[in-house]
Amino acid sequence: MDLFEPDGSGSLDALPPPPPVVPSNVVPVQVEQEPAKKKVTRVPIARHGLGSKGQKISLLTNHFKVNVTSAEGYFFHYSVSVSYEDGRRVTGKGSGRKVIDRVQETYGSELAGKDFAYDGEKSLFTVGPLPRNKLEFTVVLEDVSSNRNNGNANYDDTGSPHESDRKRLRRPYQTKAFKVEISFAAKIPMQAIANALRGQESENSQEALRVLDIVLRQHAAKQGCLLVRQSFFHNDPKSFVDLGGGVVGCRGFHSSFRTTQSGLSLNVDVSTTMIIQPGPVVDFLIANQNVRDPFSLDWSKAKRMLKNLRIKASPSNQEYKITGLSEKPCKEQMFQLKQKRQNGGEGEIEPVEITVYEYFVNHRGIELRYSGDLPCINVGKPKRPTYIPLELCSLVSLQRYTKALSGLQRASLVEKSRQKPQERMSVLSNALRRSKYDSEPMLRSCGISISGNFTQVEGRVLPAPKLKVGNGEDFSPRNGRWNFNNKVHVCLYF
């Protein structure tokens, strides 16, 4: 075979030359790899010093001193997965807390009697380790939504429930099984808190304080509070202020652990959030749309406003979630009522078309004063609606209002949220006393106790800026302000 071939121009193209021969005495040079970049740790900026100007005074702060008697152990962080039997994840924080509480009740011995701090989602913390790094449990809970007998339950002519409804009444709770997986994720030294108090801030110290804040959230959740991050709101009508438009300001308190120069402290402060006006649904709608009576309501707006809100229906006092409104008024909205056939044999049932109004008035013996001409509340599913007359429904308390406030509502909120210092101190003291943190088992196992007294610190009253007026004389403030009447301002010295 020829090594050269002529190209189109008649010249010869040579193949590339062979690689050079490497001498035997050549030592290969190893390329040095760049060192892996360390993760940047971000910690708060340390204070460089303290001021000295001004007149010293004693101040009371909204901090309560925290004593930590044990700092040698570890917080163990576990990842939590809660799912139904068919594998669907449980997303509601309230449902997750109930499932984890049931795990703790049912499998206390397998968990070595450990107390939990659960954030309601995917993180769980204990003081000390669980027996194994990965645990799986199955628990059974009563399905709260399934124990509510439908407003349109089927009754026969004698006023007694049908066979299917009698079974539901004998077994009011339907159960659901949940699968829970708890897997080890990390451990956090409690010593990190003590290090932070000495000025040695680290990621571990921030994580340790986060665990303590989760303990506070869990404690408030068990007391039935509405949780908004680290702010907690009790269902106490004395804490409600009307802002108009069906919106209520709910006073609560913020609570979180902080590292300070004098040690670990619990910071407690007043907080306010907006909630839906609890009580009859019709009263809320009238206030929200600013109309005189329910017959003037815009029902398309009402439907959007009410969706997913929770109500209690009388006289059963059962709780439901609103899914919509009926398309027709209560006196015209039909549904199928299953009744025993009058001349038939035992167990024979026939469906009868009946209005919601007729069912509640004639079959349930409930008087409806005004809702016959109004839409019904729908608490069922799209293909299987369940209707309840409007006047039998009341909104459950502590449901957050997340829409933007009007100018008047904002002004009313600011005006009604103002508190004098003594009133504020009384509110904070009562909030701490009502919380009963000393009874929280996780805090006790950490050796944490909280003082009931406000922390006293040293403050300084800075001198007012010196002013000179037109005639060159010094001008000092009186009662905290300057009076410039008949004065000419020249310059300002700080």
Helices and strands as residue ranges (DSSP letters): E 55-68, E 74-84, H 93-106, E 117-118, E 123-127, E 134-143, G 144-147, H 163-170, E 174-189, H 191-197, H 203-222, E 226-228, E 231-233, G 237-239, E 240-244, E 247-260, E 263-276, E 279-280, H 281-289, G 294-296, H 299-306, E 310-313, E 318-321, E 324-329, E 334-340, E 349-355, H 356-358, I 359-363, G 371-373, E 375-378, E 387-388, G 390-392, E 393-395, H 407-417, H 421-435, G 437-439, H 441-445, E 448-461, E 466-469, E 474-475, E 489-493
